[in-house]
Amino acid sequence: MEVSVIEYTAAHELDHVPKDWKCAKHSAPDEWMTPANRQTTTVLELQPRYLHPSVFRGPEERRLLGYFWGPPGGDPTHGAVSGPGFCALADGFPPGTRLTVTATITLPDTPEDTSP
């Protein structure tokens, strides 16, 4: 059995927690690295992000906020992405650029049994 402890500072924050919440290990099992699953790859694409009209701002046309990284066909949300050994700012690349990140686990060789 595994336990996860998450602390919230206000009760209203709980309104944003999905009722069927799962930990990362169970919500994205293909991304969870194990001795049996030693490689994972993800692709992010540079896409336009727009400020949409709202009741508060009036009926203005959609306005381009800029280009952001996101999954192909998904919502672009990050202007900068980084991880161990890489950092990519969205404003340094043309639209349609794809960033492919691959993580690989390399297990040590099993030492030979040297018992008599």
Contacts in CASP RR format, 6 or more apart in sequence:
PFRMAT RR
TARGET T0000
AUTHOR 0000-0000-0000
METHOD contacts of the structure
MODEL  1
MEVSVIEYTAAHELDHVPKDWKCAKHSAPDEWMTPANRQTTTVLELQPRY
LHPSVFRGPEERRLLGYFWGPPGGDPTHGAVSGPGFCALADGFPPGTRLT
VTATITLPDTPEDTSP
2 23 0 8 1.000
2 25 0 8 1.000
4 23 0 8 1.000
8 14 0 8 1.000
24 31 0 8 1.000
24 32 0 8 1.000
25 32 0 8 1.000
30 37 0 8 1.000
30 40 0 8 1.000
31 40 0 8 1.000
31 42 0 8 1.000
33 40 0 8 1.000
33 103 0 8 1.000
33 105 0 8 1.000
35 105 0 8 1.000
35 107 0 8 1.000
38 104 0 8 1.000
38 105 0 8 1.000
38 106 0 8 1.000
38 107 0 8 1.000
39 102 0 8 1.000
39 103 0 8 1.000
39 104 0 8 1.000
39 105 0 8 1.000
40 102 0 8 1.000
40 103 0 8 1.000
41 100 0 8 1.000
41 101 0 8 1.000
41 102 0 8 1.000
41 103 0 8 1.000
42 71 0 8 1.000
42 100 0 8 1.000
42 101 0 8 1.000
43 71 0 8 1.000
43 72 0 8 1.000
43 98 0 8 1.000
43 99 0 8 1.000
43 100 0 8 1.000
43 101 0 8 1.000
44 69 0 8 1.000
44 70 0 8 1.000
44 71 0 8 1.000
44 78 0 8 1.000
44 81 0 8 1.000
44 98 0 8 1.000
44 99 0 8 1.000
44 101 0 8 1.000
45 69 0 8 1.000
45 70 0 8 1.000
45 71 0 8 1.000
45 72 0 8 1.000
45 73 0 8 1.000
45 76 0 8 1.000
45 96 0 8 1.000
45 97 0 8 1.000
45 98 0 8 1.000
45 99 0 8 1.000
46 67 0 8 1.000
46 68 0 8 1.000
46 69 0 8 1.000
46 70 0 8 1.000
46 76 0 8 1.000
46 90 0 8 1.000
46 93 0 8 1.000
46 94 0 8 1.000
46 95 0 8 1.000
46 96 0 8 1.000
46 97 0 8 1.000
46 98 0 8 1.000
46 99 0 8 1.000
47 67 0 8 1.000
47 68 0 8 1.000
47 69 0 8 1.000
47 70 0 8 1.000
47 73 0 8 1.000
47 74 0 8 1.000
47 76 0 8 1.000
47 95 0 8 1.000
47 96 0 8 1.000
48 64 0 8 1.000
48 66 0 8 1.000
48 67 0 8 1.000
48 76 0 8 1.000
48 95 0 8 1.000
49 64 0 8 1.000
49 65 0 8 1.000
49 66 0 8 1.000
49 67 0 8 1.000
49 68 0 8 1.000
49 76 0 8 1.000
49 77 0 8 1.000
50 62 0 8 1.000
50 63 0 8 1.000
50 64 0 8 1.000
50 65 0 8 1.000
51 62 0 8 1.000
51 63 0 8 1.000
51 64 0 8 1.000
51 65 0 8 1.000
52 62 0 8 1.000
53 59 0 8 1.000
53 60 0 8 1.000
53 61 0 8 1.000
53 62 0 8 1.000
66 90 0 8 1.000
66 91 0 8 1.000
67 76 0 8 1.000
67 79 0 8 1.000
67 90 0 8 1.000
67 91 0 8 1.000
67 93 0 8 1.000
67 95 0 8 1.000
68 76 0 8 1.000
68 77 0 8 1.000
68 78 0 8 1.000
68 79 0 8 1.000
68 90 0 8 1.000
69 76 0 8 1.000
69 77 0 8 1.000
69 78 0 8 1.000
69 79 0 8 1.000
69 80 0 8 1.000
69 81 0 8 1.000
69 88 0 8 1.000
69 90 0 8 1.000
69 99 0 8 1.000
70 76 0 8 1.000
70 77 0 8 1.000
70 78 0 8 1.000
72 98 0 8 1.000
78 90 0 8 1.000
79 89 0 8 1.000
79 90 0 8 1.000
79 91 0 8 1.000
80 87 0 8 1.000
80 88 0 8 1.000
80 89 0 8 1.000
80 90 0 8 1.000
81 87 0 8 1.000
81 88 0 8 1.000
81 99 0 8 1.000
82 88 0 8 1.000
83 101 0 8 1.000
86 101 0 8 1.000
88 99 0 8 1.000
END
